[in-house]
C-alpha cells in the first residue's frame, strides 16, 4: 500500500472531525440558558398615582401624609413564563409637604425621593382573565415582589414660617427599602391597581446649615411604620413602549 493510499483515510477522518466541530460551534439555537434568559427583556411602563389614589407616604412619627405628583416606573420583564426577574427605574417628582411638629409647630419642606439604583425583584407570570388574573381583569398578569431603595431628601424647610437651614445635602444616611408585593396587569387595557408598602425611614445626615440639624430631623421623622400607597396604571407593554 502506497503512502498516499494510507494517508487518505487519515485526512478524511480529520476533515470530518473539523467539519463536526465547526458545525457544533455555528449551530443556531445553542445559546446557553443564562445567555438566552439575559437576552429576554420585555419592556413595560407604569404610571404611579392618579386622581383616585395619588402616590402618598404617611410619616408615622408626624402623623402626616405627603402626596406626590404622578410618577413613572419603567423597566423590563425577563420573560412571560413562570418566575422571571423584573427591574425598573422609579421616578417620582418632588413635592412640598406640610407637617405639624411636636403636635403644635407648623412645618413645611420640599421632599424628594432619590432612587439608589434600579428597583429589582421577581415576577410570576399568570394567565386567565376569569381565573388567575380575575383581580386585574386582564388576560395576562404577574405576581410581583419588587424592592426599591430610595434616599429621602429634605430642603426649603420652614418652622412657623421661619427658615430652618438644612443645607443642600440633607437626606437619609442610608436608603430606605420599600418592598411592594402586588398582582399587576401586563396586558392592555387594564384598570389601576392599588399597591401599598410599609417601610422604615433611616436617620438623616448632612443636614448642615448654620448648624447641624440632622439629629433633630432624625428625631422628628426617622423610624418604622411609615407607609407608601399608590395606584399603578399600566401605560405600555412590549412593542407599545417607546425606547
N, C-alpha and C positions, 0 to 999 in steps of 0.2 A: 504494500500500500504506500502510495507516494505521500510526501509531506503535505501537499496541497489537499489530498483526499482526507487526511486525518484532521486537517485544520478546519474544514468546512463545518462539521458538526459543532465544534467548539465556538466558532464565530456565530453560528445560528443560535446557540444557547445564550450567548452574551447579548445578541441583538434582541431576542425575545425578552430577556430579563430587563434590559434597559427600557424597552417599549412598555412593559408592565409597570415599572416604577414611574415612568413619565405619565402614564395614564392615570395611575393612582393619585399622583400629585395634582394633576389638572382636572380630575373628575369633579363636575359640579355637584353641589348639594352635600359636600363632605365637610362643611364647616363645623368646628367643634361646638357643642351645645352652648357653652358660655359665650362664644362669639355670636352665635345666632340670637341668643337672648339679648345681648347688648345691642344688636342691630335693630331690634324691635322697639321703636319709640313712637307711640301713637299720641299725638298732641291733643291737648284739651284746654279749655278756658272756662273759668267760673267767675261770676260777679259776686262780690261779697256785700251783703246789705241791700235792703230796699226800703220802700216806704212802710211796709208792714213790719219789718224787723231789721232796723239798722244794725250795723256792727257795733256792739255795745260791750264795754267792760265795766263790771261792778267792782269798785275798790272796797274791800271788806272793812278795813280799818276806818275809812272815812264815811262809809255808808252812802257813797255817791256813785252815780253812773256817768261814764264817759261815752258819748256817742260819736262815732267816726263817719266821715263821708264814705260813699260806696268805694270799695276797693276791688282788687282782682287777685285771682290765683291761677297762674298759667304754668302748665307743666307737661309731663308725658307719662303715659302708662306703658309698662313693659310687656304688653300683650293683651289678649282677650280670652285667655283660658286659665282656669284655676287661680292660684295666688301669684301675683306678679308685683314687681317693685313699682313704686309711684314716687315721683318727685315734682317739685314745682317752686315757683318764685311767688312769694307773698308780697303784695303791695297794698298798704293801707295808708291813705293820706293822713297827714297830721290834723289835729283838731284842737280847739280851745275848750278847756274843761273848767267846771265850776265845782268847788268843794266847800265844805264847812269844816274847818279845822278846830279841834278842841270843843266841838259842839256849838261854837258861837262865832268863830272867826271866819269871815267870808274870804275865800282864797280862789284865785283864778290862775291859769297857766296853760301853756301850749304843750300838748302831749304828742310825742312822735314815736311810732313803732318802727324799729330798725332791725330787719332780719339779719341773723347771724348765719349766712349761707342759705342753701335751699332747704325747704321743708321736705322730709323724706318719710317713707313708710311702705306699707303694703296694701294691695287691693285684691280682694277675692271677687272675681267676676261671676255674675249670676245672670240668668235669663228667665223670661216668662212674665209677661205683663200681668197675668192673673194669678201668678204663684209667687216666685221668689222676689219679683220686682213690683209686687202689688202696691207697696207703700210709695214707690216713686212714680207709678203709673206709666212706666216705660218698658220697652222690650228688653233692654239691657241695663243692668245696674251693677254697682260694686260696693261691697262692704269694705270701707277704708279705715285704716289705722295710721294716721299721719301725725308727725310731731314737727312743730315749727319752733325754732329757738330765736327769740327776739329780745333786743335791748329796749328798755323803756327810757326815753329821753325827755327831760323837762326843760322848759325855757319860758321866758316872759312871765315869770311868776310875780303875783301881787297878793299882798295880805292886807285886807281892809283898804284896798285901793292904793296902797303904798308898795313900791317895787321891792321885791326880795331878790337881791342879786345872787343868782345861782351860777353865774359864769356860762361860758359857751359849751362846756363839755359835761354837763350834769346828766348822768344816766346810771342805770343799774350797773354794778360792778361786773356781774355775770349776766348772761342772757336768761330770761325766763323761758321755761319749757312748756309750751302749750300743746297738749295732745288732744286730737279730735278723732273720735270714732263715730262714723255715720254711714248709713246706706245712702249712696248718692246715685243719681241717674247718669248714664253715659251714652244716652241716645236722645235725639230731639224729635218732637218738642217735649219739654219737661218742666214741671212746676218747681218752685223753690223748695229747698229742704232746710229745715231749721237745725243748726248744729250748736252744741254747747260744750264747754270745757271748763274745768276748774284748775287754777294754777297758783303757784306761789311767786310773789314779786320779790326778787332778791334785794339786798341792801343797795343803797346808792353810793356813788363815789364820784369825785371830780367836780362836786358842786361848790366851786370856789369862786366867790366874787370879792366883796370886801372882807369876807371871812368864809371859812368852810362850813357850809350848812348841810353837808352830806348826812351827818348823824341825825339832824333834825328831820330831814325828809325820810330817812330810813324809819324813824320812829312813827312818822305820820302815815306812811304808805306801805312799806315793805311788810311781807308776811303772807301766810296761806289764806285760802278761802276766797280768792278773787275769781270772778267768772268771766268767761268770754262767750258771747252769743251772737249769731248772725244767720241770715238767710243766704244759702248758697244757690245760685241760679246758673245752670249750665248755659254757657254762651256759645260755645262751639266745640266740635269734637272731630278728630281725624282730619279729613280733607277740607273741612269748613274752617279750620283755624289758619289764619294768615301767618306766614313765617315772620 
